[in-house]
Amino acid sequence: MQWLSEFLKYDFMKNALAAILIITPLFGILGTMIVNNKLAFFSDALGHSAFTGMAAGIILGVTNQGLSMVIFGICFALLLNYIRRRGSVSNDTVISVFSSVSTAAGLVILSMGGNFSQYSSLLVGDILSIRRSEILSLLIIFVITLLFWGAAFNKLLAASLNPSLARSKGIRTALIENIFSVLIAVIVMLSIRWVGVLIINALLILPAASARNIASNMREYHLFSCLIAVFSGVNGLILSYFLNTAAGPTIVILSGTIFFLTLLTRKLVKQ
């Protein structure tokens, strides 16, 4: 237990651990539906649009960068959903175009005057910089997510499996999908400063993808995804402390290792 007491003797490590214990279950829960609906590009585009949200805040004179990122992320998600439902262009093409253009626009604005270096920390994030007030905001969104999941999961699943059948049953598929997208946008934008633009999508996808390899039903799928996310997050944070590495990438490497292990397990079981 000596290593544990050494790990927790700093307040910033305690805050980081608390944040991990909140963020990772969120990623585990939402990641299941993202993987099911093949929305990996969507969540990745949201992460990259953080630069544009910050740039938009600067242009409009919004001092709270987190607020401008959240508002832009919500607008970005709703606009993407609207265009995706039009069906004139394939989903991956629409998302790729929006992601590329918005990211480029944000980078151009933020790099004016050679000042982009002050925003480069967004690329990999810094979970150790999180404050208790910010942990409280994550806890609130965690509770909201659980309430939404309990009330709307069956409708969301029906809408993802067969939208036409879901609509015939009176399910407002567009509304459910929009709420889900807004929830993803808020969580991504709130987490981006501590997780990082480059790896946030991996943290959303890998636990759910790993769980899908070994789960035999929907209940196991959610349970395994949350357990893998929390396990990777906590142990990745501990490893990063003792190896003196960045926490986010260390967590992703651990999550990736688990994914390949579960993939190997699935192949062995099938044999």
Disulfide bonds with the S-S distance in Angstrom:
none
